Amino acid sequence: IGYAVRTSLGLTDPSGRDPSVEYSADVADELARAGRFGQKVGKGWYLYETPRVPSPDPDVDSLIAGFKDASLAQTVSADDVR
């Protein structure tokens, strides 16, 4: 629901945002665009190979590391979000 609201407000498109305002949902938005909606689809911030049992996902770590904000890439990983 959060992603849908941010999309309707134009906040998921970086070119339409106010550059002076920090936007902290880029990683979550990218996960949503990739169809990673959580337990029901078997992956989100974690992998869910066994129903409702999360395990770290290296793809999420790579996604986080790819963002420009070095402080975010250095402080947040799938293991930290448990």
Summary of the structure (lengths in Angstrom):
residues: 82
radius of gyration: 13.6
end to end distance: 21.6
largest distance: 42.4
contacts: 172
relative contact order: 0.12
helix: 43%
strand: 11%
